[in-house]
């Protein structure tokens, strides 16, 4: 079994046929050491766990959730099918639909309450939602968060894949944690943005109010830093280098997730973010401009063309729109 297929299954990216193939493989290999050998690094790579031992524990937890226990007769094993889309609400859950397997086929399915919820932004619109503790999350296009509804009341933790805005409700003795690939953000009650897309070269956090503690394991070492209102921190994913700065009036921003904060950001990365949020195809025909870094904040619903013209101001670059879905930077 290809590890990428397993990861896609866990994240709800498999087709129905691919999902059935993964599920059959789980049943046929529950007693095979290869199952753990393949799944442990997959779970670790998903960014929710910090070391191999925790990943192994997570695998056992996953196996229990799937009700796949070594030594149990196959016909008594249960399946819990992975994330399925609920497009109308933009919520994907572990649909935990289970069925007894027997030699004569599958019996009537038994439905279990979902454990995990995934909130995803599909298309070019952001997804606004309230978590069980009434904290607000705005998930931006191409991004998603996952949380375990059964444990959220005692341990407020979400996994973020992409970028999102959080307005966290204060909870006495109950911290809120955002887990990303190679990093985690710990808060009590505050408003902040996190950007953690796999295809970006940097990880960023922008704090509007309150206080957050950021722990990273990017590059060769580990770092922890505490942010104050109005501060932005970015982490180079390759080297782990941390950079922080205070942005005037950022702590007075009343925006609810629509702000673009570019802290010494490469124009190529800015173009990628604008593509995610608008669905437009941005072509940089002037490669010399791609690596230029800019510091800019946009919070007035500027169009992608306006943003690109602003970040390339003072150069000979021309921003053109040959058609309604394409922007060229030449």
C-alpha positions in Angstrom: 0.0 0.0 0.0 1.3 3.4 -1.0 1.8 5.7 2.1 0.4 8.7 0.1 -2.8 6.7 -0.5 -3.1 6.1 3.3 -2.6 9.8 4.0 -5.1 10.8 1.4 -7.6 8.4 2.9 -7.1 9.9 6.4 -7.6 13.4 5.0 -10.6 12.5 2.9 -9.0 12.9 -0.5 -9.6 9.4 -1.8 -12.3 8.4 -4.2 -14.9 5.9 -3.1 -13.0 3.1 -5.0 -9.7 4.1 -3.4 -11.3 4.2 0.0 -12.6 0.7 -0.4 -9.2 -0.5 -1.4 -7.6 1.1 1.7 -10.3 -0.4 3.9 -9.8 -3.9 2.4 -6.1 -3.6 2.9 -6.6 -2.6 6.6 -8.7 -5.7 7.2 -6.3 -8.1 5.4 -3.2 -6.7 7.1 -4.4 -6.0 10.6 -2.0 -8.6 12.0 0.8 -7.6 9.6 3.7 -5.5 11.0 3.7 -3.6 7.7 0.4 -1.9 8.8 2.2 -0.1 11.6 5.4 0.5 9.6 3.4 2.3 6.9 0.9 4.2 9.1 3.2 5.5 11.8 5.3 7.8 9.6 2.1 8.9 7.8 0.5 10.1 11.0 3.7 11.8 12.1 4.0 13.5 8.7 0.5 14.9 9.1 1.9 17.3 11.6 -0.2 16.5 14.7 2.6 14.7 16.6 6.1 15.7 17.6 8.0 12.4 17.7 8.0 8.8 16.6 6.8 7.4 20.0 3.8 9.7 20.0 3.1 8.7 16.4 3.1 5.1 17.3 0.7 5.8 20.2 -1.5 7.7 17.7 -1.4 4.7 15.3 -2.7 2.5 18.1 -5.4 5.1 18.8 -6.3 5.1 15.2 -6.5 1.3 15.1 -8.8 1.4 18.1 -11.0 4.0 16.3 -11.1 1.7 13.3 -11.9 -1.1 15.7 -9.2 -3.2 14.1 -7.6 -5.2 16.9 -4.9 -7.8 16.2 -6.1 -11.4 16.7 -9.8 -10.6 16.4 -11.6 -12.7 13.8 -12.0 -10.8 10.6 -15.7 -11.3 10.4 -16.1 -9.5 13.7 -13.9 -6.5 12.7 -15.5 -3.1 12.2 -14.6 -0.4 9.8 -14.9 3.3 10.4 -14.8 5.0 7.0 -12.7 8.1 6.6 -13.6 11.7 6.1 -16.6 12.2 3.7 -17.7 15.5 2.4 -20.7 17.3 3.7 -20.4 20.0 1.1 -23.5 22.1 2.1 -22.0 22.9 5.5 -18.4 22.6 4.3 -17.8 20.2 7.1 -16.2 16.8 6.7 -16.4 14.3 9.5 -15.1 10.8 10.1 -18.3 9.3 9.1 -17.7 6.3 11.2 -20.1 4.1 9.2 -19.4 0.6 10.4 -20.4 -2.8 9.0 -19.7 -6.4 10.2 -17.8 -8.4 7.6 -18.8 -12.0 7.1 -17.9 -14.7 4.6 -21.2 -14.1 2.8 -20.8 -10.3 2.5 -21.6 -7.3 4.7 -24.5 -7.2 7.1 -26.6 -4.2 7.7 -24.4 -1.2 8.7 -24.4 0.3 12.2 -24.0 4.0 12.4 -21.8 5.5 15.1 -21.4 9.1 16.3 -18.6 10.9 14.4 -15.4 11.5 16.4 -13.6 14.0 14.1 -14.9 17.0 12.4 -13.1 18.7 9.5 -14.0 22.3 8.4 -12.8 23.0 4.9 -12.9 26.0 2.6 -13.9 24.8 -0.8 -13.5 26.9 -3.9 -12.5 30.6 -3.4 -14.7 31.4 -0.4 -13.7 31.3 3.2 -15.6 29.1 5.7 -16.8 30.9 8.9 -17.7 28.6 11.8 -18.0 28.5 15.5 -16.3 25.7 17.4 -18.0 23.9 20.3 -16.5 26.4 22.8 -17.9 29.3 20.7 -14.5 30.3 19.4 -14.6 31.7 15.9 -12.6 30.3 13.0 -12.3 31.6 9.4 -10.8 29.0 7.3 -9.3 30.5 4.1 -9.6 28.9 0.6 -7.5 25.7 0.1 -7.3 25.2 3.9 -9.0 23.0 6.6 -9.0 22.4 10.3 -9.7 19.1 12.1 -10.7 18.5 15.7 -11.9 15.7 17.8 -15.3 16.6 19.1 -15.3 14.0 21.9 -12.2 15.4 23.6 -12.6 19.1 22.6 -14.4 20.0 25.9 -11.4 19.1 28.0 -8.6 19.7 25.5 -9.2 22.4 23.0 -7.0 21.4 20.1 -7.3 21.8 16.4 -5.1 20.7 13.5 -4.6 23.3 10.8 -3.7 22.5 7.2 -3.3 25.8 5.4 -4.2 29.2 6.8 -7.0 30.5 9.1 -8.0 33.3 11.4 -8.9 32.5 15.0 -10.9 34.5 17.6 -10.5 32.2 20.6 -12.9 32.4 23.5 -11.2 32.6 26.9 -11.4 29.5 28.9 -10.1 29.3 32.5 -7.4 26.6 32.8 -8.3 25.4 29.4 -5.7 26.5 26.8 -6.4 26.4 23.1 -3.9 24.8 20.8 -3.4 25.0 17.0 -1.3 22.2 15.7 0.5 22.6 12.3 3.2 20.7 10.5 6.3 21.3 12.7 4.7 23.9 14.9 2.0 24.6 17.5 0.4 27.8 18.8 -0.8 27.9 22.4 -3.4 30.5 23.5 -5.9 31.3 26.2 -8.1 33.9 24.5 -7.0 36.0 21.6 -7.3 36.9 17.9 -4.6 35.8 15.4 -3.8 34.5 11.9 -1.8 31.4 11.2 -0.5 30.4 7.7 1.0 26.9 7.3 0.6 25.8 3.7 2.8 22.9 2.7 3.9 24.6 -0.5 5.0 27.9 1.2 8.6 28.4 2.2 7.6 30.1 5.5 5.3 29.7 8.4 3.7 32.8 9.9 1.6 34.0 12.8 0.1 37.5 13.1 -1.3 38.4 16.6 -4.0 41.1 16.8 -4.7 40.9 20.6 -4.1 38.7 23.6 -1.0 36.6 23.8 0.2 33.4 22.1 3.2 31.1 22.6 4.6 29.6 19.4 6.7 26.4 19.5 8.4 25.2 16.3 10.5 22.2 15.3 11.4 23.4 11.9 15.0 23.2 10.7 17.7 21.6 13.0 16.4 22.7 16.4 13.4 23.6 18.5 12.3 27.2 19.4 9.6 28.8 21.6 8.6 32.4 21.4 5.8 34.4 23.0 4.1 37.1 20.9 2.5 40.3 22.1 -0.3 42.2 20.3 0.7 43.7 17.0 3.6 41.3 16.4 4.2 39.0 13.5 6.6 36.1 13.5 7.7 34.0 10.5 9.7 30.8 10.5 11.8 29.7 7.5 10.7 26.0 7.1 14.1 24.9 5.7 16.4 26.5 8.4 14.1 27.1 11.3 15.2 30.8 11.4 12.7 33.0 13.4 12.0 36.6 12.5 9.7 38.9 14.4 8.5 42.5 14.1 5.9 44.8 15.5 3.5 46.3 13.0 1.9 49.6 14.1 -1.9 49.5 14.4 -2.0 45.7 13.8 -3.3 45.3 17.3 -6.1 47.7 16.5 -7.2 45.7 13.5 -10.9 44.8 13.9 -10.8 42.5 10.8 -12.4 39.0 11.1 -10.1 37.1 8.9 -9.9 39.0 5.6 -6.6 40.7 6.2 -3.5 39.9 4.1 -0.4 40.2 6.1 2.9 39.9 4.2 5.9 40.0 6.4 9.0 40.2 4.1 7.1 37.8 1.9 8.4 36.8 -1.5 6.2 38.0 -4.4 6.0 34.4 -5.7 4.4 33.3 -2.4 2.1 36.3 -2.4 0.9 35.3 -5.9 0.3 31.8 -4.6 -1.8 33.0 -1.7 -3.9 35.3 -4.0 -4.5 32.3 -6.3 -5.8 30.3 -3.4 -8.1 33.0 -2.2 -9.5 34.2 -5.5 -9.2 31.3 -7.9 -7.5 33.4 -10.5 -4.4 32.1 -12.3 -1.4 34.4 -11.7 1.5 34.1 -14.1 4.8 35.8 -13.2 6.5 36.3 -16.6 9.3 38.4 -15.0 11.2 35.9 -13.0 13.5 38.6 -11.5 10.5 39.9 -9.5 9.6 36.5 -8.0 12.1 36.6 -5.1 11.6 40.2 -4.2 10.4 40.5 -0.6 7.8 43.0 0.6 6.2 44.1 3.9 2.6 45.0 3.4 -0.8 44.7 5.0 -4.1 44.8 3.1 -7.4 44.9 4.9 -9.8 46.9 2.6 -10.9 44.1 0.3 -8.3 45.0 -2.3 -8.5 43.0 -5.5 -5.5 40.7 -6.4 -4.6 43.2 -9.2 -4.5 46.1 -6.7 -2.3 44.0 -4.3 0.1 43.0 -7.0 0.4 46.5 -8.3 1.1 47.8 -4.8 3.8 45.1 -4.0 5.5 45.7 -7.3 5.4 49.5 -7.1 8.6 51.3 -8.0 9.7 48.6 -10.4 9.2 48.3 -14.2 6.8 45.5 -13.7 3.4 45.7 -15.4 0.3 43.9 -14.0 -2.2 43.0 -16.7 -5.4 41.0 -16.9 -5.7 39.3 -20.4 -8.9 37.7 -19.3 -11.2 37.5 -16.3 -9.5 34.5 -14.8 -5.8 35.3 -15.5 -3.4 37.9 -14.2 0.0 38.4 -15.7 3.0 40.1 -13.9 5.4 41.1 -16.7 
